[in-house]
Amino acid sequence: MFKEFIDEVKSLYEKLLNNDRPFLDDFLKKWNIEGSIGEVYQNLCKKELKKEMGSFYTPYEIVDFMVDEMIKGLDYWENPFVKIVDPSCGGGYFLIAAFKKLVVLAEEAGIENPGEHVLKYNIYGYDIDENAVMITTLEIFNLTGQVTRNIRCQDFLMTDGEFDIVIGNPPYMGHKVLKGEYREKLCEIFQDVFQDKADLSYCFIKKSIDSLKVGGRLVFFTSRYILEALHGKGIREYIKNQDKSRVSLIFMESELLKELELTILYLNL
Ligand SMILES: C[S@@+](CC[C@H](N)C(=O)[O-])C[C@H]1O[C@@H](n2cnc3c(N)ncnc32)[C@H](O)[C@@H]1O
């Protein structure tokens, strides 16, 4: 079933890239997709695969909350070319929510073809999971009728690029999962924050902060564990040394997810 789903996603994606605009209706109907394609993908993915990729997609309520926070600090009139990236975009939930809100701002700012503009200049994504990249691109096509080439299948930790806003939910992978040459490379590149039992998300936080333009902002949904983990000392120090408004972390916790409105912890370190 999983293979059949991915084969269909791949075939639709290839059509898109060849400028042969596919109709998604049959696909959406066949797989009973009423919400998002990413959601169905997540359900079909085996738990093991999720562990390997550190991928648990963020609940919509949290995505909305974070995108609203992000938007509050934006002056779209001042900078209609603001660059927003989700460095580990998964099913594209953050990017799609950001797209919808930015189109409204672009309209208000009198931009011509606001949808096209936002997609071309404002929204960027990375993921190492090629299925996630295909799904996000299809999802955006389904929503806008436009094909974006800004969603890339690449390891964000090894990319260059500067952004005004980094938003998302980085992958969590402990030392038991990360092994071999890749781990050694991370230890070398991210030596201030990634040692011993440190988590991959710490590399994402550092890399994201380093990718921010002057005045840029990081908004991440992440594990509370970072606040007290012994091997989180390096990343805590790194965050502490940033300007106050530069880093916002929203912490996940099971109770928090259940009673969203009451228990969101929002911290500007
Ligand atoms: C926790 S999920 C979050 C997905 C999405 N941002 C969301 O919140 O719904 C993490 C994602 O990170 C991706 N990932 C893992 N390592 C990565 C890397 N080095 N570069 C880019 N993406 C990566 C996984 O494939 C997965 O889709």
The ligand as a Tripos MOL2 file, in Angstrom:
@<TRIPOS>MOLECULE
LIG
   27    29     1     0     0
SMALL
NO_CHARGES

@<TRIPOS>ATOM
      1 C1         10.0950   16.3530   13.0720 C.3       1 LIG1
      2 S1          9.8590   16.2420   11.2870 S.3       1 LIG1
      3 C2          9.1630   17.8080   11.0360 C.3       1 LIG1
      4 C3          8.5090   17.9930    9.7190 C.3       1 LIG1
      5 C4          7.8050   19.3530    9.5550 C.3       1 LIG1
      6 N1          8.7330   20.4490    9.7590 N.3       1 LIG1
      7 C5          6.6500   19.4820   10.5100 C.2       1 LIG1
      8 O1          6.8290   20.0260   11.5860 O.co2     1 LIG1
      9 O2          5.5440   19.0030   10.2100 O.co2     1 LIG1
     10 C6         11.4980   16.3470   10.7850 C.3       1 LIG1
     11 C7         11.8060   16.2330    9.2960 C.3       1 LIG1
     12 O3         13.2170   16.3790    9.1860 O.3       1 LIG1
     13 C8         13.6560   15.6910    8.0390 C.3       1 LIG1
     14 N2         15.1250   15.6100    8.1350 N.ar      1 LIG1
     15 C9         15.8800   14.7720    8.8800 C.ar      1 LIG1
     16 N3         17.1940   15.0700    8.7390 N.ar      1 LIG1
     17 C10        17.2610   16.1350    7.8820 C.ar      1 LIG1
     18 C11        18.3320   16.9110    7.3390 C.ar      1 LIG1
     19 N4         19.5820   16.6550    7.6780 N.pl3     1 LIG1
     20 N5         18.0360   17.9370    6.4840 N.ar      1 LIG1
     21 C12        16.7370   18.2150    6.1530 C.ar      1 LIG1
     22 N6         15.6840   17.5020    6.6290 N.ar      1 LIG1
     23 C13        15.9430   16.4930    7.4840 C.ar      1 LIG1
     24 C14        12.8720   14.3950    8.1230 C.3       1 LIG1
     25 O4         12.8280   13.7390    6.8960 O.3       1 LIG1
     26 C15        11.5030   14.9180    8.5960 C.3       1 LIG1
     27 O5         10.6530   15.1690    7.5170 O.3       1 LIG1
@<TRIPOS>BOND
     1     1     2 1
     2     2     3 1
     3     2    10 1
     4     3     4 1
     5     4     5 1
     6     5     6 1
     7     5     7 1
     8     7     8 2
     9     7     9 1
    10    10    11 1
    11    11    12 1
    12    11    26 1
    13    12    13 1
    14    13    14 1
    15    13    24 1
    16    14    15 ar
    17    14    23 ar
    18    15    16 ar
    19    16    17 ar
    20    17    18 ar
    21    17    23 ar
    22    18    19 1
    23    18    20 ar
    24    20    21 ar
    25    21    22 ar
    26    22    23 ar
    27    24    25 1
    28    24    26 1
    29    26    27 1
@<TRIPOS>SUBSTRUCTURE
     1 LIG1         1 GROUP 0 **** ****
